[in-house]
């Protein structure tokens, strides 16, 4: 039975990795195109969870999970227009300080609107319980989360590699000077990337709200893990972030099985080892500065 429990932890780790992936991918995309280190990214994750908890009472679980990231994505328009746009050509430390301040403001705003007490979301009956496959026991909701993340990831890959939007964004990441020479302004694409990035973070919050406690500081807690995933995968690398998120999730899941006390420390040890061997991360490449 030992191997059964271990495999269950691996599956749980994949689910956890998919959850990290939603947050880290948006963070990586914003950095790749705009060169912005967005420390307020966790705040959008927290807002996604709070919007979901609020909307589920009015519209039900499914519509709440869909509406929450859409609402946060529209907040991303204002975020990019009035804050990020001022710092594309400035010293990166300035955007880091501003987004850090915004994260603190957002956390206190959440306390004022929803209160400091933790909230919880109720799962609908159809996703409660477990699925038994042979000797294995898996949570229905965690398997659903894994399916949703897989579908989102497939859609995002299609968007970035099979559409004109994705081709311009990838060109803007790799050769921004060439894009400018062709007369293509990256500014509208950056707005769309920010909307997509913060929307993914909010989706992560909405999906994870039913199986965790929703509280004002949850954004500050997840941003550290998201940065670890991005650093391990490599700044600006789409596939690097995917590999790193799943690797961190599975590593933490397996470590819980063998050495529970070291579960959180394991990802920092992994980050240290990766940076010692490959400072740019697993699949990271050089990033050029954003130009209008």
C-alpha positions in Angstrom: 0.0 0.0 0.0 3.0 2.3 0.4 3.4 2.8 -3.4 -0.4 3.5 -3.7 -0.1 6.3 -1.2 3.0 7.6 -2.9 1.3 7.7 -6.3 -1.7 9.6 -4.8 0.8 12.2 -3.5 2.3 12.5 -6.9 -1.2 13.2 -8.4 -1.8 15.7 -5.7 1.5 17.2 -6.5 0.5 17.6 -10.1 -2.7 19.3 -9.1 -0.7 21.6 -6.8 1.8 22.3 -9.6 -1.1 23.1 -12.0 -2.3 25.6 -9.4 1.2 27.2 -9.2 1.3 27.2 -13.0 -1.8 29.5 -13.3 -0.1 32.1 -11.1 3.4 31.8 -12.3 2.6 31.8 -16.0 0.9 35.2 -15.8 3.8 36.6 -13.8 6.2 35.3 -16.3 4.3 36.7 -19.3 4.1 40.2 -17.8 7.8 40.2 -17.1 8.7 38.7 -20.5 6.8 41.4 -22.5 7.1 44.4 -20.3 10.1 43.8 -18.1 8.0 44.4 -15.0 8.6 42.5 -11.8 5.0 42.5 -10.6 5.0 42.0 -6.8 1.2 42.8 -6.8 0.4 39.6 -8.8 -0.6 37.8 -5.7 -3.2 40.5 -5.0 -5.0 39.6 -8.2 -5.0 35.9 -7.1 -6.5 36.9 -3.8 -9.2 39.1 -5.5 -10.1 36.1 -7.7 -10.7 34.0 -4.6 -12.8 36.7 -2.9 -14.8 37.5 -6.0 -15.5 33.8 -6.4 -16.6 33.4 -2.8 -18.9 36.4 -3.2 -20.4 35.4 -6.5 -21.0 31.8 -5.7 -23.8 32.7 -3.4 -25.6 34.6 -6.2 -24.8 32.6 -9.3 -23.5 29.2 -8.3 -20.1 27.6 -8.3 -19.5 27.3 -12.1 -20.5 30.8 -13.1 -18.6 32.3 -10.2 -15.4 30.5 -11.2 -15.8 31.9 -14.8 -16.9 35.4 -13.8 -14.3 36.0 -11.2 -11.2 36.0 -13.5 -13.0 38.0 -16.1 -13.7 40.8 -13.5 -10.1 40.7 -12.4 -8.9 40.8 -16.0 -10.8 44.1 -16.5 -9.1 45.4 -13.4 -5.9 44.5 -15.2 -6.7 47.1 -17.9 -6.7 49.9 -15.3 -3.6 48.4 -13.7 -1.7 48.4 -17.0 -3.0 51.8 -18.1 -2.4 53.8 -15.0 0.5 52.0 -13.3 2.6 49.7 -15.3 2.7 51.8 -18.4 4.7 54.5 -16.6 7.5 52.1 -15.8 8.3 50.2 -19.0 11.3 52.3 -19.8 12.3 53.0 -16.2 14.7 51.3 -13.8 13.0 47.9 -12.9 13.5 48.6 -9.2 10.9 51.4 -9.5 8.2 49.1 -10.8 9.1 46.6 -8.2 8.7 49.1 -5.4 5.4 50.4 -6.9 3.9 47.0 -7.3 5.0 46.0 -3.8 3.1 49.1 -2.5 0.1 48.2 -4.5 0.1 44.7 -3.1 0.0 46.2 0.5 -2.8 48.6 -0.5 -4.8 45.7 -2.1 -4.4 43.5 1.0 -5.7 46.3 3.3 -8.6 47.0 0.8 -9.6 43.4 1.1 -9.6 43.6 4.9 -11.8 46.7 4.7 -14.3 45.2 2.2 -14.5 41.6 3.2 -13.1 41.7 6.8 -10.1 40.1 8.3 -11.7 36.8 9.2 -11.0 33.9 6.8 -13.8 32.9 4.4 -14.5 29.5 2.8 -16.3 28.5 -0.4 -18.7 25.6 -0.5 -18.2 22.9 -3.2 -21.3 21.8 -5.1 -22.4 18.3 -4.4 -21.4 17.0 -7.9 -17.7 17.6 -7.3 -17.6 16.3 -3.7 -16.2 12.9 -2.8 -13.6 10.7 -4.4 -13.0 8.5 -7.4 -11.7 5.0 -6.9 -9.4 3.6 -9.6 -8.2 0.2 -8.6 -6.3 0.7 -5.4 -6.1 4.4 -5.9 -8.4 7.1 -4.3 -8.5 10.5 -5.9 -10.5 13.6 -5.0 -13.1 14.5 -7.7 -12.5 18.2 -7.3 -8.7 17.9 -7.5 -9.0 15.8 -10.7 -11.4 18.5 -12.1 -8.8 21.2 -11.3 -6.2 19.2 -13.1 -8.5 18.9 -16.2 -9.2 22.6 -16.1 -5.6 23.5 -15.9 -4.7 21.2 -18.8 -7.4 22.8 -20.9 -6.3 26.3 -20.0 -2.7 25.4 -20.8 -3.7 23.9 -24.2 -5.7 27.1 -25.0 -2.8 29.3 -24.0 -0.3 27.4 -26.0 -2.6 27.6 -29.0 -3.0 31.4 -28.5 0.8 31.9 -28.2 1.9 29.6 -31.0 -1.0 29.4 -33.5 -2.4 33.0 -33.7 -1.2 36.3 -35.0 -1.5 37.7 -31.5 0.8 35.1 -30.1 3.4 35.6 -32.9 3.6 39.3 -32.2 3.9 38.8 -28.5 6.7 36.2 -28.9 8.4 38.4 -31.4 8.1 41.3 -28.9 9.8 39.1 -26.3 12.6 37.8 -28.5 13.2 40.7 -31.0 11.4 43.9 -29.8 13.6 46.1 -32.1 12.5 44.2 -35.2 8.9 44.5 -34.2 9.3 48.3 -33.8 11.0 48.5 -37.2 7.9 46.8 -38.7 5.7 49.6 -37.3 3.9 47.3 -34.8 3.2 48.9 -31.5 3.5 46.5 -28.6 1.4 48.7 -26.2 -2.0 47.2 -27.1 -0.5 43.7 -26.9 0.9 44.5 -23.5 -2.5 45.5 -22.2 -3.9 42.2 -23.4 -1.0 40.3 -21.8 -1.6 41.9 -18.4 -5.3 41.1 -18.7 -4.4 37.5 -19.5 -1.8 37.3 -16.7 -3.9 38.7 -13.9 -6.9 36.7 -15.1 -4.9 33.5 -14.9 -3.9 34.4 -11.3 -7.5 35.1 -10.4 -8.6 31.8 -11.9 -6.1 30.1 -9.7 -7.6 31.8 -6.7 -11.2 31.0 -7.7 -10.3 27.3 -8.2 -8.4 26.9 -5.0 -10.8 28.8 -2.8 -13.0 25.8 -2.0 -10.1 23.7 -0.7 -8.2 26.4 1.3 -9.0 29.3 3.6 -9.6 32.6 1.8 -7.9 35.3 3.8 -6.4 38.8 3.1 -2.8 37.7 3.2 -3.1 34.8 0.8 -1.7 36.9 -2.1 1.5 37.6 -0.1 1.8 33.9 0.6 1.5 32.7 -3.0 3.7 35.3 -4.6 6.8 33.8 -3.1 6.1 30.4 -4.5 5.2 31.9 -7.9 8.6 33.7 -8.0 10.4 30.5 -7.1 8.6 28.7 -10.0 9.5 31.4 -12.4 13.1 31.5 -11.3 13.5 27.8 -11.6 11.9 27.6 -15.0 13.7 30.6 -16.4 12.5 34.2 -16.8 10.5 34.5 -20.0 10.3 30.8 -20.8 6.8 29.4 -21.4 7.8 25.8 -21.2 10.3 26.5 -18.4 7.5 27.7 -16.1 5.3 24.7 -16.9 8.1 22.3 -16.1 9.1 24.1 -13.0 5.5 24.4 -11.7 4.9 20.7 -12.1 8.3 19.8 -10.7 7.8 21.9 -7.6 4.3 20.6 -7.1 5.4 16.9 -7.4 8.5 17.5 -5.3 6.4 19.0 -2.5 3.9 16.2 -2.7 6.5 13.5 -2.5 8.4 15.3 0.3 5.2 15.4 2.3 5.2 11.6 2.1 8.8 11.0 3.3 9.6 14.1 5.3 6.6 16.4 6.0 8.6 19.0 7.9 10.8 19.7 4.8 7.9 20.0 2.3 8.2 23.8 1.9 12.0 23.9 2.2 12.3 21.4 -0.7 11.4 24.0 -3.4 14.0 26.5 -2.1 16.6 23.8 -2.2 15.6 23.0 -5.7 15.8 26.6 -6.7 19.3 26.9 -5.2 20.5 23.9 -7.1 19.1 25.1 -10.4 20.6 28.5 -10.0 24.0 27.1 -9.1 24.0 24.9 -12.2 22.1 27.2 -14.6 21.7 30.8 -13.4 19.0 31.6 -16.0 16.8 28.7 -14.9 16.0 25.5 -16.6 14.9 26.9 -20.0 15.5 30.6 -19.5 16.8 32.9 -22.2 18.0 36.5 -22.2 15.2 39.1 -22.1 15.4 42.3 -24.0 13.8 45.6 -22.7 10.2 46.5 -23.7 9.9 49.2 -26.3 6.7 51.0 -27.4 
